[in-house]
């Protein structure tokens, strides 16, 4: 469902598949575990093509609130413009700023620069 690596001191997590409604809690637990284990490392969540349904979007928004509470910089990558718009709209409705990129390399560079 996901994979991760470190790139220039940034935790890059790729979500390969949407977990569906039944898998949201498990995915969130895995992501929160990675964030906690690598804290205070900035986090980039990359959503691959099949991982762009509503369940994964809600997990990403929940993780963003967790990262905000922990003081961990988080951004999201999706090549899907509709997914980026949904993430932007939902993040704005909760009053928190979520940085969203179209490319992983751009997100990692921005997170690395922000953490420096």
LODRENKE-711650 format. One line per 5 residues: their letters; for each residue x, y negated, z negated of N, C-alpha, C, O, CB. Coordinates in pm, 1 decimal. Glycine has a CB too. Example, Ala and Ser with C-alpha at 12.3 -4.5 7.8 and 13.67 -1.06 7.14 Angstrom:
AS	1319.0/569.0/-780.0/1230.0/450.0/-780.0/1320.0/330.0/-780.0/1423.6/331.9/-846.5/1130.8/447.3/-904.6 | 1285.0/225.0/-708.0/1367.0/106.0/-714.0/1290.0/-3.0/-787.0/1340.9/-113.8/-803.9/1408.4/59.8/-572.5
This chain:
XXXXX	81.7/119.1/0.0/0.0/0.0/0.0/85.8/-125.2/0.0/49.6/-225.1/62.0/-92.8/0.0/-119.1 | 202.0/-120.8/-70.5/289.4/-236.9/-71.1/434.8/-195.3/-78.7/468.0/-82.9/-116.3/255.2/-328.7/-187.0 | 520.9/-289.9/-41.5/665.1/-272.3/-54.5/722.2/-405.5/-98.9/657.8/-509.7/-86.0/730.9/-223.3/79.8 | 844.6/-400.9/-151.8/903.9/-526.5/-197.1/1055.0/-523.2/-182.2/1116.9/-417.2/-173.4/865.8/-554.6/-342.6 | 1112.9/-644.1/-179.7/1257.6/-659.6/-172.0/1292.7/-796.9/-228.4/1205.0/-880.3/-251.1/1309.6/-643.1/-24.6
XXXXX	1421.6/-819.0/-250.4/1470.9/-949.8/-290.3/1543.5/-1010.9/-172.3/1626.4/-945.3/-109.3/1563.8/-940.4/-414.6 | 1513.2/-1135.0/-142.3/1575.7/-1207.1/-31.7/1618.7/-1343.3/-84.6/1534.6/-1428.3/-113.7/1477.9/-1221.5/91.3 | 1749.8/-1364.2/-97.0/1804.4/-1490.4/-148.2/1745.0/-1529.2/-283.4/1719.3/-1646.9/-308.5/1779.7/-1601.9/-48.1 | 1723.5/-1432.3/-369.1/1670.3/-1461.0/-501.1/1520.4/-1483.4/-505.0/1467.4/-1535.6/-603.1/1737.8/-1579.2/-555.8 | 1452.0/-1444.1/-398.4/1306.5/-1456.3/-390.7/1249.0/-1315.0/-378.9/1292.7/-1236.1/-295.1/1262.1/-1546.9/-268.8
XXXXX	1151.0/-1284.0/-463.6/1082.2/-1155.7/-455.9/982.6/-1161.7/-340.8/890.5/-1243.3/-341.5/1010.6/-1121.3/-590.6 | 1001.6/-1075.0/-242.4/913.7/-1070.4/-125.8/834.0/-939.8/-133.3/890.4/-830.8/-124.4/995.8/-1080.3/9.2 | 702.5/-952.7/-149.7/614.5/-837.2/-160.0/526.7/-834.1/-35.9/459.6/-932.2/-4.0/528.2/-842.1/-290.4 | 527.2/-722.0/33.4/444.1/-705.9/152.3/329.1/-612.0/119.9/350.1/-498.8/76.3/527.2/-652.1/272.0 | 207.8/-660.0/141.7/88.4/-577.7/124.2/53.3/-524.5/262.5/21.9/-601.2/353.5/-32.2/-659.6/59.9
XXXXX	58.8/-392.4/277.4/40.7/-330.3/408.3/-104.7/-300.9/442.4/-142.4/-301.1/559.6/119.2/-203.6/414.7 | -186.5/-275.6/340.7/-326.1/-239.1/363.9/-413.7/-306.5/260.3/-372.6/-326.4/146.0/-345.1/-85.7/359.6 | -533.8/-341.1/300.6/-631.0/-392.8/206.0/-674.6/-277.5/116.2/-704.7/-169.0/166.0/-753.1/-457.7/279.1 | -678.6/-299.0/-15.1/-711.7/-188.6/-105.2/-860.4/-156.5/-111.6/-899.7/-55.4/-169.8/-663.0/-220.2/-242.4 | -942.4/-241.2/-52.6/-1086.9/-222.7/-66.1/-1130.4/-263.4/-205.7/-1046.9/-288.3/-292.7/-1127.2/-76.0/-37.2
XXXXX	-1257.4/-270.0/-226.3/-1311.6/-312.4/-355.2/-1262.0/-221.7/-468.1/-1225.9/-270.4/-575.2/-1465.1/-312.8/-351.1 | -1260.1/-91.5/-445.0/-1220.3/3.9/-548.2/-1072.9/-0.1/-584.6/-1035.1/46.0/-692.2/-1254.7/140.3/-504.5 | -988.8/-54.3/-497.0/-845.3/-56.2/-522.6/-790.8/-190.3/-568.0/-670.1/-205.2/-586.9/-773.8/-14.7/-401.0 | -879.5/-288.6/-585.8/-832.2/-422.4/-624.5/-756.6/-421.9/-755.9/-648.9/-480.7/-765.9/-948.7/-517.7/-634.4 | -811.9/-356.1/-856.7/-749.5/-357.0/-990.0/-610.7/-293.3/-985.5/-516.8/-344.0/-1046.7/-838.6/-282.4/-1092.0
XXXXX	-598.2/-182.7/-913.3/-468.7/-115.0/-903.5/-366.3/-204.0/-833.6/-252.5/-214.7/-879.3/-483.1/18.3/-828.2 | -405.5/-267.8/-723.4/-313.9/-356.3/-651.6/-273.0/-473.2/-740.7/-155.1/-508.2/-746.5/-378.7/-408.0/-521.3 | -367.9/-533.0/-809.0/-335.6/-644.9/-897.4/-239.5/-601.2/-1007.0/-145.5/-674.1/-1038.8/-463.2/-703.1/-959.4 | -260.8/-484.9/-1064.5/-172.6/-433.5/-1169.1/-31.0/-414.7/-1115.3/66.2/-450.0/-1182.2/-226.6/-300.4/-1224.8 | -19.0/-359.2/-994.7/113.1/-339.6/-934.8/182.0/-473.7/-909.9/300.5/-489.2/-939.3/101.3/-260.8/-803.2
XXXXX	108.2/-569.9/-856.0/166.0/-700.5/-827.0/205.7/-773.6/-954.9/313.4/-832.8/-962.1/67.6/-785.1/-746.9 | 119.5/-769.4/-1055.0/152.6/-835.4/-1181.8/274.9/-770.4/-1246.4/356.8/-839.8/-1306.6/32.4/-830.2/-1278.5 | 288.0/-639.7/-1234.7/405.0/-570.8/-1287.1/533.3/-616.9/-1219.8/634.7/-638.6/-1286.1/389.2/-421.6/-1270.2 | 528.7/-632.0/-1087.6/645.8/-681.2/-1014.8/680.2/-824.1/-1055.5/797.1/-857.0/-1075.8/621.4/-674.4/-863.8 | 578.7/-908.1/-1067.3/602.1/-1047.5/-1107.7/665.0/-1051.9/-1246.6/762.3/-1124.1/-1268.6/469.6/-1128.4/-1106.2
XXXXX	610.3/-975.4/-1339.6/663.7/-972.4/-1476.3/808.1/-920.7/-1477.1/893.0/-976.1/-1546.8/574.8/-883.9/-1567.2 | 835.8/-816.5/-1401.1/968.8/-756.1/-1399.7/1074.9/-848.8/-1340.5/1191.5/-841.9/-1379.5/965.3/-626.7/-1321.7 | 1035.9/-935.0/-1247.3/1131.3/-1022.6/-1179.1/1122.1/-1167.9/-1224.6/1191.9/-1254.1/-1171.2/1109.6/-1015.4/-1030.2 | 1039.5/-1194.7/-1319.4/1018.1/-1330.1/-1369.3/1149.1/-1390.8/-1415.2/1223.5/-1320.3/-1483.3/916.5/-1330.4/-1483.7 | 1183.7/-1511.3/-1385.5/1109.8/-1621.0/-1323.5/1133.1/-1634.8/-1173.0/1113.1/-1742.5/-1116.7/1146.4/-1749.0/-1390.6
XXXXX	1174.9/-1527.4/-1108.4/1201.7/-1529.6/-964.6/1077.8/-1573.7/-887.0/968.1/-1524.5/-913.5/1247.8/-1391.0/-916.6 | 1093.7/-1667.0/-790.2/980.1/-1704.0/-705.1/929.3/-1582.6/-627.6/1005.2/-1490.0/-598.7/1020.0/-1816.9/-607.3 | 799.3/-1584.0/-594.1/735.0/-1470.6/-528.6/671.6/-1515.2/-397.4/604.7/-1618.3/-391.2/629.1/-1407.0/-621.0 | 693.6/-1436.5/-293.4/626.5/-1455.1/-164.7/546.3/-1328.1/-139.0/602.4/-1218.6/-134.3/729.7/-1484.3/-47.1 | 415.7/-1342.6/-122.5/327.6/-1230.1/-90.7/297.1/-1236.7/58.3/239.8/-1334.3/106.6/195.2/-1233.5/-176.5
XXXXX	335.7/-1132.3/130.5/310.8/-1126.2/274.2/196.5/-1028.2/301.0/201.9/-912.1/260.4/439.4/-1084.0/351.5 | 94.2/-1076.4/369.2/-20.9/-992.9/404.6/-6.1/-950.0/549.9/-13.3/-1032.3/641.1/-156.1/-1069.1/382.0 | 14.5/-821.4/570.2/23.7/-770.2/707.1/-115.6/-761.0/766.8/-214.8/-767.2/694.2/93.8/-631.9/710.5 | -124.1/-746.3/898.3/-250.3/-742.8/971.2/-362.6/-664.3/905.8/-471.2/-719.4/887.8/-226.6/-687.4/1103.3 | -341.6/-536.8/868.9/-450.2/-459.8/809.0/-486.7/-505.0/667.5/-588.5/-462.2/613.1/-412.9/-314.8/806.5
XXXXX	-404.5/-590.9/607.9/-428.9/-633.9/469.9/-487.4/-773.7/465.9/-434.6/-861.8/398.0/-299.7/-629.2/388.4 | -595.0/-794.0/537.8/-649.1/-929.6/545.1/-798.4/-936.6/514.1/-863.6/-1035.4/548.1/-623.8/-986.7/681.8 | -852.9/-834.6/450.7/-994.8/-836.7/417.0/-1017.1/-908.0/283.7/-922.0/-950.0/217.8/-1050.9/-693.5/411.3 | -1141.0/-920.7/246.1/-1179.0/-994.3/126.8/-1119.0/-944.0/-2.3/-1087.3/-1024.2/-90.1/-1323.3/-993.2/114.3 | -1102.4/-813.4/-17.0/-1050.6/-758.8/-142.3/-908.4/-806.9/-168.8/-876.7/-846.5/-281.0/-1054.6/-606.0/-139.3
XXXXX	-823.5/-803.9/-68.7/-685.2/-847.0/-89.6/-677.6/-997.2/-111.9/-591.3/-1043.7/-186.3/-598.1/-807.2/29.6 | -764.9/-1073.2/-49.7/-767.3/-1217.7/-70.7/-800.8/-1248.5/-216.4/-738.1/-1335.6/-276.7/-869.6/-1285.2/23.8 | -897.1/-1179.3/-273.1/-931.7/-1203.0/-413.3/-816.9/-1163.4/-505.7/-794.2/-1229.6/-607.0/-1058.5/-1125.5/-450.9 | -744.4/-1057.0/-472.9/-628.8/-1016.6/-552.9/-519.9/-1123.6/-547.2/-460.0/-1157.0/-649.4/-573.6/-881.1/-503.6 | -494.6/-1176.7/-429.2/-392.4/-1280.1/-413.5/-429.0/-1404.3/-494.5/-342.7/-1463.0/-559.9/-374.9/-1316.7/-264.7
XXXXX	-554.2/-1444.3/-490.9/-596.3/-1561.6/-567.1/-583.8/-1537.7/-716.8/-543.9/-1627.5/-791.1/-739.8/-1598.9/-532.2 | -617.2/-1418.7/-761.0/-602.4/-1384.7/-903.6/-454.5/-1384.4/-942.5/-418.5/-1436.0/-1048.4/-666.4/-1246.0/-934.2 | -369.2/-1327.2/-858.4/-225.7/-1324.7/-885.7/-169.9/-1466.3/-890.2/-81.6/-1496.1/-970.7/-151.8/-1241.5/-779.5 | -220.1/-1552.0/-805.5/-174.2/-1690.5/-806.1/-202.7/-1756.5/-940.6/-118.1/-1829.4/-992.4/-241.2/-1769.6/-693.0 | -319.2/-1732.4/-997.3/-350.8/-1787.8/-1129.9/-255.3/-1730.2/-1235.1/-209.4/-1802.6/-1323.5/-498.7/-1757.1/-1168.6
XXXXX	-225.9/-1602.0/-1225.7/-132.7/-1539.2/-1319.5/5.8/-1602.2/-1307.2/68.5/-1634.8/-1407.9/-124.8/-1387.0/-1294.5 | 53.2/-1619.1/-1184.6/184.4/-1679.6/-1162.4/187.7/-1823.1/-1214.8/286.0/-1865.1/-1275.7/220.2/-1676.9/-1013.0 | 82.2/-1896.5/-1191.4/74.6/-2033.6/-1242.8/86.8/-2033.8/-1394.4/160.7/-2114.7/-1450.6/-57.3/-2101.1/-1199.8 | 15.2/-1944.3/-1460.8/18.6/-1936.2/-1606.9/156.9/-1896.2/-1658.7/196.2/-1936.7/-1768.1/-85.8/-1836.5/-1656.2 | 230.8/-1816.8/-1580.4/364.7/-1772.0/-1619.3/473.9/-1869.9/-1577.8/589.7/-1853.9/-1616.5/393.2/-1636.5/-1559.0
XXXXX	437.6/-1971.3/-1499.2/536.6/-2065.8/-1449.9/620.3/-2011.0/-1336.2/733.9/-2053.7/-1316.1/625.9/-2107.6/-1561.0 | 564.4/-1915.9/-1261.3/634.2/-1853.2/-1149.1/581.1/-1912.7/-1018.4/460.5/-1913.8/-994.0/615.8/-1697.5/-1151.3 | 672.5/-1961.7/-935.5/635.6/-2016.0/-805.3/590.3/-1902.5/-714.1/660.4/-1802.4/-699.5/754.1/-2093.3/-741.8 | 472.9/-1918.0/-652.8/420.5/-1814.7/-563.7/369.7/-1877.9/-435.4/307.8/-1984.3/-437.9/308.2/-1734.7/-632.3 | 395.8/-1812.6/-323.8/337.4/-1853.5/-196.8/290.9/-1728.6/-122.6/327.2/-1616.2/-157.3/439.5/-1935.1/-111.3
XXXXX	210.0/-1751.3/-20.0/149.0/-1641.9/54.5/178.5/-1659.5/202.6/186.5/-1771.5/253.3/-3.7/-1635.7/29.3 | 194.7/-1546.1/271.4/217.4/-1546.1/415.5/110.2/-1462.0/481.8/84.0/-1348.7/441.6/358.9/-1492.8/450.4 | 48.4/-1519.6/584.7/-44.3/-1443.9/668.9/-36.3/-1500.6/809.4/-37.9/-1622.1/828.8/-191.1/-1450.0/613.6 | -27.8/-1411.9/906.6/-28.1/-1457.7/1045.6/-169.6/-1489.7/1091.8/-188.4/-1547.5/1198.8/34.5/-1351.8/1137.2 | -267.7/-1453.2/1012.9/-408.0/-1474.8/1048.2/-453.8/-1613.6/1003.4/-461.6/-1641.3/883.8/-497.1/-1366.0/984.6
XXXXX	-483.6/-1699.4/1098.9/-532.2/-1833.7/1065.4/-661.8/-1828.8/984.6/-676.0/-1906.5/890.1/-553.9/-1915.1/1192.8 | -757.5/-1740.6/1017.5/-878.5/-1733.8/935.1/-848.8/-1696.5/789.1/-911.5/-1750.1/697.8/-975.3/-1632.8/994.8 | -755.4/-1606.7/767.1/-719.9/-1568.7/629.7/-654.3/-1686.7/558.6/-683.5/-1712.7/441.9/-624.9/-1445.4/629.1 | -566.0/-1758.3/628.0/-503.1/-1876.0/567.6/-607.9/-1979.7/528.8/-598.1/-2041.5/422.8/-400.8/-1938.0/664.2 | -707.6/-1998.8/613.9/-814.8/-2096.4/582.5/-895.4/-2052.2/461.5/-928.6/-2134.5/376.2/-909.0/-2114.9/703.6
XXXXX	-927.6/-1922.9/452.5/-1002.7/-1871.6/336.9/-921.1/-1889.9/209.5/-974.4/-1934.5/107.9/-1039.0/-1721.7/356.6 | -793.7/-1856.4/213.8/-707.7/-1873.5/96.9/-700.7/-2019.8/55.1/-710.7/-2051.3/-63.4/-567.2/-1820.2/125.8 | -683.5/-2108.5/151.4/-677.2/-2252.0/120.3/-806.8/-2299.7/57.0/-804.7/-2370.2/-43.9/-647.9/-2333.6/246.9 | -918.6/-2262.0/115.2/-1048.9/-2307.2/64.4/-1074.9/-2252.9/-76.0/-1119.5/-2326.8/-163.7/-1162.0/-2263.4/159.6 | -1047.5/-2125.8/-97.4/-1072.5/-2065.9/-229.1/-976.8/-2119.6/-334.8/-1017.0/-2140.8/-449.2/-1060.4/-1914.0/-221.3
XXXXX	-851.7/-2141.7/-298.2/-755.6/-2196.6/-394.7/-794.3/-2339.1/-431.9/-782.3/-2377.7/-548.1/-612.1/-2193.4/-337.1 | -840.5/-2417.7/-335.2/-882.3/-2554.4/-363.9/-1002.8/-2556.9/-456.1/-1014.2/-2645.8/-540.4/-914.0/-2628.4/-235.0 | -1092.9/-2460.6/-441.4/-1213.1/-2459.3/-524.7/-1181.2/-2426.5/-670.6/-1260.6/-2456.6/-759.7/-1313.3/-2358.6/-470.1 | -1064.7/-2364.8/-695.4/-1026.1/-2333.9/-832.7/-937.0/-2443.1/-891.9/-899.1/-2436.4/-1008.8/-954.4/-2199.4/-838.2 | -904.4/-2542.0/-811.8/-825.7/-2653.9/-861.7/-676.4/-2628.3/-868.5/-604.2/-2705.5/-931.5/-873.5/-2691.0/-995.4
XXXXX	-628.4/-2523.1/-806.1/-484.9/-2495.2/-806.1/-431.1/-2499.8/-664.1/-499.9/-2461.9/-569.2/-455.5/-2358.0/-870.3 | -308.0/-2546.5/-650.3/-246.5/-2556.0/-518.0/-176.4/-2424.5/-485.1/-94.7/-2375.6/-563.1/-146.3/-2674.7/-511.7 | -208.1/-2369.1/-371.5/-145.2/-2246.2/-324.0/-74.6/-2276.9/-192.4/-136.4/-2324.8/-97.3/-250.4/-2131.2/-306.3 | 56.1/-2248.7/-188.2/133.9/-2271.9/-66.8/115.6/-2151.9/24.4/139.5/-2037.9/-15.6/285.2/-2295.8/-99.0 | 72.9/-2178.5/147.6/43.3/-2071.6/243.3/123.9/-2096.2/370.5/125.5/-2206.9/424.4/-110.0/-2064.5/274.8
XXXXX	190.1/-1991.9/416.8/274.4/-2000.7/535.8/227.3/-1900.5/640.5/153.6/-1806.7/610.4/422.5/-1975.8/500.0 | 271.3/-1922.4/763.7/241.3/-1830.1/872.3/354.8/-1730.7/894.4/335.4/-1627.9/959.4/213.9/-1907.1/1000.6 | 474.5/-1760.7/840.2/590.5/-1673.5/861.8/663.8/-1649.4/730.5/678.1/-1740.1/648.4/686.5/-1735.0/966.0 | 709.6/-1527.4/711.9/779.1/-1490.2/589.0/911.6/-1564.0/574.2/943.6/-1610.7/464.9/803.0/-1340.3/585.6 | 989.2/-1575.5/681.5/1118.8/-1642.5/669.6/1103.9/-1787.2/625.2/1185.5/-1836.3/547.1/1193.2/-1637.0/802.0
XXXXX	1002.2/-1855.7/673.0/976.0/-1993.6/632.0/938.3/-1999.1/484.4/983.6/-2087.2/411.3/864.3/-2055.5/717.9 | 856.2/-1905.6/441.5/813.9/-1902.0/301.0/931.7/-1874.9/208.7/943.6/-1938.2/103.9/705.9/-1795.5/280.2 | 1018.9/-1781.8/245.9/1135.1/-1749.4/163.3/1229.1/-1869.4/155.4/1279.2/-1901.7/47.7/1209.5/-1626.1/219.9 | 1253.3/-1935.2/267.5/1339.2/-2052.0/268.2/1283.4/-2162.1/179.0/1358.0/-2224.7/103.7/1356.9/-2103.3/409.9 | 1155.2/-2185.8/186.6/1090.4/-2288.9/104.4/1095.9/-2252.4/-44.2/1122.3/-2338.2/-128.4/943.9/-2308.7/148.5
XXXXX	1071.1/-2126.5/-75.9/1074.7/-2082.4/-216.2/1216.2/-2089.4/-270.9/1236.0/-2129.5/-385.6/1019.9/-1939.0/-229.9 | 1314.4/-2051.3/-191.4/1453.9/-2057.7/-233.0/1493.5/-2202.4/-261.4/1557.4/-2231.1/-362.6/1545.7/-1996.6/-125.0 | 1455.1/-2293.2/-171.7/1487.7/-2434.6/-189.8/1417.9/-2493.7/-312.5/1477.0/-2573.3/-385.5/1448.9/-2513.6/-64.9 | 1294.3/-2455.5/-334.6/1218.0/-2508.1/-448.9/1274.6/-2458.1/-581.1/1268.1/-2528.4/-681.9/1070.1/-2468.5/-437.4 | 1330.1/-2337.0/-581.5/1382.7/-2278.8/-704.5/1522.2/-2331.7/-737.4/1567.2/-2323.2/-851.7/1386.3/-2127.3/-693.0
X	1589.2/-2385.7/-637.7/1728.3/-2431.9/-657.2/1736.1/-2559.5/-738.9/1845.4/-2610.4/-763.7/1795.7/-2454.4/-522.9
